[in-house]
Amino acid sequence: MTASHDSLVVLYGATAGANGAKLGSDERELVLVVWQVVDLHNKKVGEVHRVLVKADSPELSEQCKEEIGVSPEELAEAEPLDRVLVQFNQVVSSELKALGRSSYCLCTDGQLLVRQVLHPEASKKNLVLPDCFSSFYDLQKEFHKCCPNAASVKELSISSMAEYLELSTDSTVNGFGAVEVTTMGEIILSLISEPCNYEFKNFETVNYKFETGPCKAEGVDGETVIRARGLPWQSSDQDIARFFKGLNIAKGGVALCLNSQGRRNGEALVRFINPEHRDLALERHKHHMGSRYIEVYKATGEEFLKIAGGTSNEVAQFLSKENQVIIRMRGLPFTATADDVLGFFGNECPVTGGKEGLLFVKYPDGRPTGDAFVLFACEEFAQNALKKHKEILGKRYIELFRSTAAEVQQVLNRYMSTPLISTLPAPLIPVLPQPFIATGNTRDCIRLRGLPYTASIEDILEFMGEFTIDIKPHGVHMVLNQQGRPSGDAFIQMKSADRAFLVAQKCHKKTMKDRYVEVFQCSGDEMSYVLMGGTLNRSGLSPPPCKLPCLSPPTYPTFSPGTAVIPAEAALYQPQALLAPARTAQPAPPAVAYYPAQATATQLYMNYTTYYPSPPVSPTTVGYFAAPQAAMAAAASSATHAVLPQPGALVRMQGLPYNIATKDILSFFQGYQYAPDDYSGLIQMNDQARSMFQAPKEWVCL
């Protein structure tokens, strides 16, 4: 910024911790403020004022004790920062009035005191700094402009500048800070006098407020971006801007990172206006936001654009209204309309532009995701809107969060880039659902939601207590996510609807490993749909992708309902190895799920789930397939692998070391009986170091 001022106020300070080049890097509080008025018109300096500041923490570093020469007892008697700021303002105004001057600007030795100490500390203590602290002259930069041959800005110090100008230090001045302020005043007078005749015009500014808006994709300097890690999940762009208070963030320069489920992962990319501010931000590594320390690392412009760039026309139009507060809605009923959302917020928090201030997030085929973004004109309206967090719309409670332009872009890009079919066709063939999953409208099943991720079958049986005896054989089904990890959900088939109702009443919100678990009664159809990839929530049942008519390609080969077709790998195992001996084949259900023909053994499970046994029936194997003998024989004859012998059962091992050998597996099962004498054909490993091992059914345990 360019302006001319009548006077400068030289400002110097020290903290209870590191000072000098590391000032403000350790989050220690300000304990000393020294200032002096310099009359640029008359080329005179005023009185030096030295004031101690009371800190919340009385501890002082050894450097502070040695340099400042102050004890904790003296600091305890000092005034707190807010009163010192009032005193500073009163004294400066009084002196300027006596001099007949009206305007002034601060002048500091570098950027650290204002940007790294005063603004961050005032922000943490919820203090409002006077306007004079939003602009200042950096004496080092001004000196370098006037005397470019002296040294680089980073190498300059008060003593080196005084030495270059051949200035002598006033020996009558005593006390840490007073000497530095007096010398800075003499340097200023020397610069504005003959022969330099330098004029102070371009001052530094501190942004009062972070400016939101869409990111400009072009011209992102890779030296201006940092990655902040360890953020509270509920933190907004304004919270992050407050953490970096004193440093100027570019417009729309905060991009909150999302995980694969579209939720915030505690990281953010922040873009500053220049590399100097980025370097100052890196000095705040492991500074605290509340009770959490935040890690700060360098990042690249490409990383920032990957998160904040790539705006569609729809998003660009939505974000074209600048200086708006963005609120994210999550959990909307799929039937919700714009009028429903406007009615939800009401007149106390009007949406900017009515329906134009709403952006519904949809899948590529137009189906709603349950997310939406809403614009509000001011902070007051946004705060009123956030008070409606978890209020009911339709039959669902709605979650509300502060959001950012970058998050809008991320969420839209993520959903719009989601393919309709997760795996592109390798020839697809139908796989029958597992026959031990009951279907029907009878509500004889229960759903457990909110399980600890470490919960095992034993934990669930213990949780069920006396109702364990009412579980059907093979009736416990743990639901995994797309990464194969526990999702926190499970379904249990009970012997009757009455027992399922009783379990839901007795066990709802009962604790398992310090977490309460929700228990709901449901039907076999609802359970089957969820296990095949659908969703079940308060707004109803959403079918899995394989049940959607628009996702069933008409050009795929069809099969007669009575014929089950299985992957070629599954045909290697004779039916006795795959089917429970006492189980009779059930007719294939009319609904057929499509999966790739080249599926490996691990893909024989349903898309989002794996199945676990429940006592007293022996565990399930890779899968149950009611395939005709002819189909299996044909597949086996065309395969190059040997057919496993008939007796015994299969044990599937996961997580083996990649350098495992056959003898290691045999050693692991030492003491158990093996079916044949020749083990060479019994163990098959795939490229993920998984194996299948034939063993007698009496000792199979999973």
C-alpha positions in Angstrom: 0.0 0.0 0.0 1.1 3.6 -0.7 0.5 6.6 1.5 2.3 9.3 3.3 2.3 9.9 7.0 3.2 12.8 9.3 4.9 10.5 11.9 6.2 7.0 12.6 5.9 5.1 15.8 8.9 2.9 16.3 7.8 -0.3 18.0 9.9 -3.1 19.5 8.9 -6.1 21.7 10.1 -9.3 23.3 8.4 -12.5 24.4 8.9 -14.8 27.4 10.6 -17.3 25.0 12.8 -17.0 22.0 13.6 -13.5 20.6 15.5 -12.1 17.6 15.2 -14.2 14.4 13.0 -16.8 16.3 10.6 -14.3 17.7 7.1 -15.8 17.9 8.1 -19.3 16.7 7.5 -20.9 20.1 4.0 -19.3 20.9 5.3 -17.6 24.0 3.5 -14.5 25.1 4.6 -10.9 24.8 6.3 -9.5 28.0 7.8 -6.2 26.8 6.7 -3.4 24.6 8.9 -0.4 23.8 8.0 2.5 21.5 9.0 6.0 20.4 7.3 8.6 18.2 9.3 10.0 15.2 8.2 13.3 13.7 9.0 13.0 10.0 8.1 16.6 9.2 10.4 18.2 11.9 12.8 15.3 12.0 12.6 14.9 15.7 12.1 11.9 18.0 10.0 11.7 21.2 10.4 10.0 24.5 11.1 6.3 24.8 8.4 4.3 26.5 9.1 0.9 28.0 6.3 -1.1 29.4 6.2 -4.7 30.8 3.3 -6.9 29.9 1.7 -9.5 32.3 1.7 -13.0 30.8 -0.7 -15.8 31.6 2.3 -18.1 32.0 4.9 -16.8 34.5 7.7 -19.0 33.2 10.5 -17.2 31.4 13.2 -18.7 29.2 16.8 -18.3 30.1 17.3 -16.0 27.0 14.5 -13.8 28.2 15.9 -13.6 31.7 19.3 -12.7 30.5 18.4 -10.2 27.8 15.5 -8.4 29.4 16.7 -8.6 33.0 13.2 -9.1 34.4 11.9 -11.5 37.0 8.6 -13.4 37.2 7.6 -11.3 40.2 8.0 -8.1 38.2 5.9 -9.5 35.4 3.2 -10.6 37.8 2.7 -6.9 38.8 2.5 -5.7 35.2 -0.6 -4.9 33.3 -2.2 -7.4 30.9 -1.9 -7.0 27.1 -5.3 -5.4 26.6 -4.6 -2.6 29.1 -1.1 -2.1 27.6 -2.6 -1.6 24.2 -5.0 1.0 25.6 -2.1 2.8 27.3 -0.1 2.7 24.0 -3.0 4.2 22.1 -3.5 7.0 24.7 0.2 7.9 25.0 0.8 8.0 21.2 -2.4 10.1 20.6 -1.4 12.5 23.3 2.2 13.0 21.8 0.9 13.4 18.3 -1.6 16.0 19.4 1.2 17.9 21.2 3.2 17.8 18.0 0.3 19.0 15.9 0.3 15.7 13.8 -2.8 13.7 12.8 -1.6 10.5 11.1 1.0 7.9 11.9 2.1 4.4 11.0 4.1 1.8 13.0 7.6 1.0 12.1 9.2 -2.3 13.2 12.4 -4.2 12.9 11.2 -6.9 10.4 7.8 -8.7 10.2 7.9 -10.9 13.3 6.6 -8.6 16.0 3.4 -7.7 14.3 2.7 -10.8 12.2 4.0 -13.6 14.5 3.4 -12.2 17.9 0.8 -9.4 18.3 -1.9 -10.7 15.9 -1.7 -14.4 16.9 -1.7 -13.6 20.6 -4.6 -11.1 20.3 -6.5 -13.7 18.3 -6.0 -16.4 21.0 -7.1 -14.0 23.7 -10.0 -12.7 21.7 -8.7 -9.2 21.7 -9.4 -6.6 19.0 -6.2 -4.8 18.0 -6.5 -1.1 17.2 -6.5 -0.3 13.5 -2.9 1.0 13.7 -1.7 -2.6 14.0 -3.1 -3.5 10.6 -0.4 -1.5 8.7 3.3 -1.0 9.4 6.7 -0.2 7.8 9.3 -2.9 7.8 12.5 -0.9 8.5 14.7 -3.7 7.1 12.9 -3.5 3.7 12.8 0.3 3.7 16.5 0.4 4.4 17.2 -2.1 1.6 15.2 0.0 -0.8 17.2 3.1 0.2 20.6 1.3 0.4 20.4 -1.8 -1.8 24.2 -2.3 -1.7 24.3 -2.8 2.1 23.1 -6.4 2.4 20.1 -8.6 1.7 17.0 -8.0 3.8 17.5 -11.3 5.7 21.0 -10.3 6.7 20.1 -6.9 8.0 19.8 -6.1 11.7 19.5 -2.9 13.7 23.2 -2.9 14.5 24.3 -3.6 10.9 22.1 -0.8 9.6 23.5 1.6 12.1 27.0 0.5 11.3 26.4 1.0 7.6 25.2 4.5 8.2 28.0 5.2 10.7 25.7 6.0 13.5 26.9 5.9 17.1 24.7 4.4 19.9 23.5 6.7 22.6 25.3 5.6 25.8 22.8 7.4 28.1 20.0 5.0 27.1 19.7 1.9 29.3 17.4 -1.2 29.3 16.7 -3.9 26.7 14.5 -2.6 24.0 15.1 1.1 24.7 18.5 0.9 23.0 17.1 -0.8 20.0 14.2 1.7 19.7 16.5 4.7 20.0 18.8 3.3 17.3 15.9 2.7 15.0 14.8 6.3 15.4 18.2 7.5 14.5 18.3 5.2 11.4 14.9 6.7 10.2 16.1 10.3 10.7 19.3 9.4 8.7 17.3 7.9 5.8 14.9 10.9 5.5 17.8 13.4 5.7 20.5 14.4 3.2 21.9 12.8 1.1 19.3 10.0 1.1 16.1 12.0 1.3 14.2 8.7 1.4 10.4 8.9 1.7 8.3 6.2 3.5 5.4 5.4 1.2 4.8 1.6 0.7 3.7 0.1 4.0 2.9 -3.5 4.9 -0.7 -4.5 5.6 -2.4 -7.3 7.6 -5.7 -8.5 6.3 -8.5 -7.9 8.7 -10.6 -10.8 7.3 -10.1 -13.8 5.2 -11.7 -13.4 1.8 -13.6 -16.4 0.5 -14.4 -17.2 -3.1 -13.4 -19.5 -5.9 -9.8 -20.2 -6.6 -8.2 -18.8 -9.7 -6.7 -21.8 -11.5 -4.0 -20.0 -13.3 -0.9 -18.6 -11.7 -0.6 -20.6 -8.5 2.9 -20.2 -7.2 4.2 -23.4 -5.7 6.3 -21.4 -3.2 3.1 -20.0 -1.5 1.3 -23.2 -0.4 1.5 -25.1 2.8 -0.3 -28.2 4.1 -1.7 -28.1 7.6 -2.3 -31.4 9.3 -4.0 -32.4 12.5 -6.9 -29.9 12.3 -10.1 -30.6 14.2 -12.6 -32.2 11.8 -15.2 -29.4 12.5 -12.8 -26.6 11.7 -13.8 -24.2 8.9 -11.7 -22.0 6.6 -12.3 -19.1 9.0 -10.8 -21.2 11.8 -7.8 -21.9 9.7 -7.4 -18.3 8.7 -7.6 -17.4 12.4 -4.8 -19.9 13.2 -2.6 -18.1 10.6 -3.7 -14.6 11.8 -1.2 -11.9 10.9 -0.4 -13.6 7.6 -2.2 -12.8 4.4 -4.0 -15.7 2.8 -4.9 -15.4 -0.9 -8.6 -15.1 -1.8 -10.2 -18.5 -1.6 -6.8 -19.8 -0.5 -8.0 -22.4 2.1 -8.8 -25.8 0.7 -10.1 -28.4 3.2 -9.1 -31.9 2.2 -11.7 -34.7 2.2 -11.3 -38.5 2.5 -12.7 -41.1 0.2 -16.1 -40.9 2.0 -16.3 -37.1 1.3 -15.6 -36.2 5.0 -12.9 -33.9 6.2 -9.7 -35.7 7.1 -8.1 -33.1 9.3 -5.8 -31.6 6.6 -6.0 -28.4 4.6 -3.9 -26.7 1.9 -3.4 -23.0 2.4 -2.2 -20.6 -0.2 -0.6 -17.3 0.9 -0.1 -14.1 -1.1 3.7 -14.5 -1.4 6.6 -16.8 -0.4 7.5 -14.6 2.5 4.2 -15.2 4.2 4.5 -19.0 3.4 7.9 -19.1 5.2 6.4 -17.3 8.2 3.5 -19.9 8.2 6.1 -22.7 8.3 7.4 -21.2 11.6 4.0 -22.0 13.1 4.7 -25.8 12.9 3.2 -27.5 16.0 1.4 -24.3 17.2 -1.9 -25.0 18.8 -5.5 -24.6 17.7 -7.3 -25.1 20.9 -5.8 -28.1 22.6 -4.5 -29.6 19.4 -1.1 -28.9 17.8 -1.1 -28.4 14.1 1.7 -29.6 11.8 2.6 -27.3 9.0 4.6 -28.5 5.9 5.5 -27.3 2.5 3.1 -28.2 -0.4 3.0 -27.5 -4.1 0.7 -25.5 -6.4 -0.3 -28.7 -8.1 -1.5 -30.2 -4.9 -3.6 -27.1 -4.2 -5.1 -27.0 -7.6 -6.0 -30.7 -7.3 -8.1 -29.9 -4.3 -9.4 -26.4 -5.0 -9.4 -26.3 -8.8 -11.4 -27.8 -11.6 -14.6 -25.9 -11.3 -17.6 -26.8 -13.4 -20.0 -24.2 -14.8 -22.6 -25.0 -12.3 -20.2 -24.6 -9.4 -18.7 -21.4 -10.9 -22.2 -19.9 -11.1 -23.0 -20.9 -7.6 -19.7 -19.4 -6.2 -19.9 -16.2 -8.4 -21.6 -14.4 -5.5 -18.6 -13.3 -3.5 -18.3 -12.7 0.3 -21.0 -15.3 1.0 -20.9 -17.7 3.9 -21.3 -21.3 2.7 -23.1 -24.0 4.8 -23.0 -27.6 3.9 -26.1 -29.8 4.4 -25.7 -33.5 4.8 -28.4 -36.2 5.2 -31.1 -34.6 3.1 -34.0 -36.9 2.1 -33.6 -37.9 -1.5 -37.0 -36.4 -2.3 -36.1 -33.0 -0.8 -36.8 -30.0 -3.1 -35.5 -26.4 -3.1 -38.7 -25.3 -1.4 -38.2 -27.8 1.3 -34.7 -26.5 2.1 -35.9 -22.9 2.0 -38.7 -23.7 4.4 -36.2 -25.5 6.7 -34.2 -22.4 7.2 -37.2 -20.0 7.4 -37.2 -16.2 7.5 -34.6 -15.8 10.3 -31.8 -17.0 8.1 -32.8 -16.2 4.5 -30.8 -18.0 1.7 -29.0 -15.6 -0.7 -30.9 -15.4 -3.9 -33.6 -17.9 -2.9 -33.3 -21.1 -5.0 -30.2 -19.7 -6.7 -28.4 -19.9 -3.4 -28.8 -23.7 -3.3 -26.6 -26.3 -4.9 -27.8 -29.9 -4.7 -25.0 -32.6 -5.1 -26.0 -35.4 -7.5 -24.5 -38.5 -9.0 -23.8 -38.5 -12.8 -27.1 -40.1 -13.5 -29.0 -37.4 -11.7 -29.7 -39.3 -8.5 -29.4 -37.1 -5.3 -26.6 -37.8 -2.8 -28.3 -36.2 0.2 -25.8 -33.3 0.2 -26.4 -29.7 -0.6 -24.6 -26.3 -0.2 -26.3 -23.1 0.8 -25.2 -19.5 0.6 -25.9 -16.9 3.3 -25.2 -13.2 2.9 -23.7 -12.5 6.4 -22.3 -14.2 9.4 -25.4 -13.5 11.5 -27.6 -15.5 9.0 -25.1 -18.3 8.9 -25.0 -18.6 12.7 -28.8 -18.7 12.8 -28.7 -21.5 10.2 -26.1 -23.5 12.1 -28.4 -23.5 15.2 -30.7 -25.8 13.1 -28.0 -28.5 13.2 -29.7 -31.9 13.5 -33.2 -30.5 13.2 -35.7 -32.7 11.3 -36.6 -32.3 7.6 -39.1 -34.8 6.5 -38.2 -37.8 8.6 -34.4 -37.2 8.8 -32.2 -35.1 10.9 -30.0 -32.7 8.9 -26.3 -32.1 9.7 -25.0 -28.6 9.1 -21.4 -27.5 8.8 -19.5 -24.4 7.7 -17.9 -25.0 4.3 -15.6 -23.5 1.7 -15.5 -22.9 -2.0 -12.8 -25.5 -2.3 -14.9 -28.1 -0.5 -17.8 -27.4 -2.8 -15.6 -28.1 -5.8 -14.1 -31.2 -4.2 -17.5 -32.7 -3.3 -19.0 -32.0 -6.8 -15.9 -33.3 -8.6 -15.9 -36.4 -6.4 -19.5 -37.4 -7.1 -19.5 -36.3 -10.7 -16.4 -38.4 -11.4 -17.9 -41.5 -9.8 -18.5 -44.2 -12.5 -21.9 -45.7 -12.7 -20.4 -49.2 -12.6 -17.3 -49.5 -10.4 -15.5 -52.0 -12.5 -15.7 -51.7 -16.3 -16.8 -54.7 -18.1 -14.7 -57.6 -18.3 -17.4 -60.0 -19.5 -19.9 -60.0 -16.6 -21.7 -63.1 -15.4 -24.3 -63.5 -12.7 -23.3 -64.8 -9.2 -26.2 -66.0 -7.1 -26.6 -64.5 -3.6 -25.5 -66.7 -0.8 -28.4 -69.1 0.0 -28.0 -68.7 3.8 -29.1 -65.1 3.5 -32.8 -65.2 4.1 -35.1 -62.9 2.1 -38.6 -61.8 2.6 -40.6 -59.1 4.3 -40.6 -60.8 7.8 -38.8 -58.5 10.2 -36.8 -61.3 11.8 -33.4 -59.6 11.4 -31.6 -56.9 13.4 -29.1 -54.4 12.4 -26.2 -53.3 14.6 -24.9 -49.8 13.9 -21.9 -48.1 15.5 -19.8 -51.2 16.3 -16.2 -50.6 17.2 -14.0 -51.3 14.2 -12.1 -53.9 16.3 -15.3 -55.8 17.2 -15.2 -59.5 16.5 -17.8 -62.2 16.3 -17.1 -63.1 19.9 -17.7 -59.5 20.9 -21.1 -59.4 19.1 -22.1 -62.7 20.8 -21.2 -61.3 24.2 -23.1 -58.2 23.4 -26.2 -60.2 22.5 -26.0 -62.1 25.8 -29.0 -64.3 26.5 -30.3 -63.8 22.9 -27.4 -65.6 21.3 -29.3 -68.9 21.3 -31.9 -67.2 19.1 -29.4 -66.5 16.3 -29.9 -68.6 13.1 -27.0 -70.8 11.9 -24.7 -68.6 9.7 -26.8 -65.7 10.9 -24.1 -63.1 11.7 -23.0 -60.9 8.8 -20.3 -58.3 9.3 -20.5 -55.4 6.7 -17.2 -54.2 5.2 -16.6 -51.0 3.3 -15.1 -50.8 -0.2 -11.6 -51.0 1.2 -12.4 -54.3 2.9 -12.3 -52.8 6.4 -15.1 -53.0 9.0 -17.8 -50.4 8.4 -19.2 -50.5 12.0 -22.4 -52.3 10.8 -23.5 -55.9 11.2 -26.7 -57.8 10.5 -28.0 -60.8 12.5 -30.7 -63.2 11.5 -32.9 -64.2 14.4 -35.2 -67.3 14.7 -38.4 -65.2 14.7 -39.6 -61.6 14.4 -40.7 -61.5 18.0 -37.1 -62.3 19.1 -35.7 -59.7 16.8 -38.1 -57.1 18.2 -37.1 -58.1 21.8 -33.4 -57.8 21.0 -33.9 -54.4 19.4 -35.7 -53.2 22.6 -33.3 -54.7 25.1 -29.9 -54.1 23.4 -30.5 -50.7 21.7 -27.7 -48.3 22.8 -26.1 -50.9 24.9 -22.3 -50.4 25.3 -19.6 -52.4 23.5 -16.0 -51.4 24.1 -16.9 -47.9 25.4 -19.2 -47.3 22.4 -22.9 -47.5 22.4 -24.4 -49.6 19.6 -27.7 -48.9 18.0 -29.9 -51.9 17.3 -32.8 -51.8 14.8 -35.2 -54.4 13.6 -35.3 -55.1 9.9 -36.4 -57.6 7.3 -34.4 -60.1 5.3 -35.0 -58.1 2.1 -33.5 -55.0 3.7 -30.5 -56.9 5.0 -29.9 -58.6 1.7 -30.0 -55.3 -0.2 -27.5 -53.7 2.2 -25.2 -56.7 2.0 -25.2 -56.4 -1.8 -24.2 -52.7 -1.7 -27.4 -50.8 -1.1 -28.1 -48.4 1.7 -30.7 -48.4 4.5 -31.4 -45.3 6.4 -34.2 -43.2 7.8 -35.3 -42.0 4.4 -35.9 -45.6 3.3 -34.1 -48.3 1.3 -31.8 -47.5 -1.7 -31.1 -50.5 -3.8 -27.6 -51.5 -4.7 -26.2 -50.6 -8.1 -26.8 -54.1 -9.4 -30.6 -53.6 -8.7 -31.0 -50.4 -10.7 -32.5 -51.0 -14.1 -30.4 -48.3 -15.7 -27.2 -50.1 -14.6 -28.0 -53.4 -16.2 -26.3 -53.3 -19.6 -28.7 -54.7 -22.3 -25.9 -56.2 -24.3 -24.7 -58.6 -21.6 -25.4 -62.3 -22.2 -28.5 -63.6 -20.4 -28.9 -66.8 -18.5 -31.9 -68.9 -17.6 -33.1 -68.4 -14.0 -32.6 -71.9 -13.1 -28.9 -72.0 -14.2 -26.2 -70.6 -12.0 -23.0 -69.6 -13.7 -19.9 -69.2 -11.6 -16.3 -67.9 -12.3 -14.0 -70.5 -13.7 -11.8 -70.5 -10.6 -14.8 -71.6 -8.5 -15.4 -74.5 -10.8 -12.1 -76.0 -9.8 -13.6 -77.1 -6.5 -16.0 -80.0 -6.5 -19.4 -79.3 -5.0 -18.7 -81.2 -1.8 -15.9 -78.8 -1.0 -18.1 -75.8 -1.5 -21.6 -76.9 -0.3 -22.5 -78.0 3.2 -23.3 -81.7 3.1 -26.7 -81.5 4.8 -27.9 -78.4 2.9 -30.3 -78.8 0.0 -30.0 -76.6 -3.0 -32.4 -73.6 -3.0 -34.0 -72.1 -6.1 -32.2 -69.1 -7.5 -33.9 -65.8 -6.6 -35.2 -63.8 -9.5 -32.7 -60.9 -8.8 -29.2 -61.4 -10.2 -26.1 -59.5 -9.3 -23.4 -58.9 -11.9 -19.7 -59.3 -11.3 -16.6 -59.7 -13.5 -15.9 -63.2 -14.8 -12.2 -62.9 -13.9 -13.0 -62.5 -10.2 -10.5 -63.9 -7.9 -11.3 -66.0 -4.8 -11.5 -62.8 -2.8 -14.0 -61.3 -5.1 -16.5 -64.2 -4.6 -17.8 -62.3 -1.6 -20.4 -59.6 -2.1 -19.2 -56.2 -3.0 -19.3 -54.6 0.4 -19.5 -57.5 2.8 -17.9 -60.7 4.0 -19.7 -63.4 5.9 -18.8 -64.9 9.2 -20.1 -68.2 10.8 -22.1 -68.4 14.0 -22.1 -71.4 16.3 -22.9 -74.3 16.3 -22.6 -74.7 12.5 -19.2 -75.1 10.9 -17.8 -72.0 9.1 -18.7 -71.1 5.6 -16.1 -71.6 2.9 -15.4 -69.5 -0.2 -19.0 -69.5 -1.3 -22.1 -71.6 -1.9 -22.9 -72.2 -5.5 -25.7 -74.5 -6.7 -24.0 -75.1 -10.0 -24.8 -78.1 -12.2 -22.2 -80.8 -12.5 -21.9 -80.4 -16.3 -20.9 -76.7 -15.9 -18.3 -77.5 -13.3 -16.8 -80.4 -15.2 -16.5 -78.3 -18.4 -14.8 -75.5 -16.5 -12.5 -77.9 -14.8 -11.5 -79.6 -18.0 -10.5 -76.3 -19.6 -8.5 -75.1 -16.6 -4.9 -75.8 -16.2 -5.1 -76.2 -12.4 -5.5 -79.5 -10.7 -8.9 -80.2 -9.1 -8.7 -80.4 -5.4 -9.6 -83.8 -3.8 -13.1 -84.3 -2.5 -12.7 -85.0 1.2 -12.2 -82.3 3.8 -12.8 -78.6 3.8 -11.0 -75.5 2.6 -9.2 -73.1 5.0 -8.6 -69.6 3.5 -5.6 -67.7 4.9 -5.1 -64.0 4.4 -2.2 -61.7 5.4 0.6 -64.1 4.8 4.1 -62.8 4.3 5.1 -62.5 0.6 8.1 -64.9 1.1 6.0 -67.6 2.7 6.7 -71.2 1.5 4.7 -74.4 1.6 6.8 -75.8 4.5 6.0 -72.8 6.5 2.3 -73.3 6.1 2.6 -77.0 7.0 4.6 -76.0 10.1 1.9 -73.6 11.1 -0.7 -76.4 11.0 1.6 -78.9 12.8 -0.3 -81.2 15.0 -3.4 -81.4 12.8 -4.4 -84.1 10.4 -3.9 -83.6 6.7 -6.1 -85.4 4.2 -3.6 -86.7 1.7 0.1 -87.5 1.9 1.1 -85.3 -1.1 0.8 -81.6 -0.1 2.0 -80.2 -3.4 -1.5 -79.8 -4.9 -3.2 -78.7 -1.7 -1.9 -75.2 -1.3 -2.6 -72.5 -3.9 -1.3 -69.0 -3.5 -2.3 -65.9 -5.5 -0.3 -62.8 -6.1 -1.5 -61.3 -2.8 0.1 -64.2 -0.9 -3.3 -65.6 0.1 -3.7 -69.4 0.2 -6.3 -72.1 0.3 -5.6 -75.2 2.2 -7.6 -78.4 2.4 -8.1 -79.8 5.9 -10.6 -82.0 7.7 -13.8 -80.3 8.6 -13.5 -81.3 12.3 -10.7 -78.6 13.0 -11.6 -75.8 10.6 -11.7 -72.6 12.6 -12.0 -69.1 11.2 
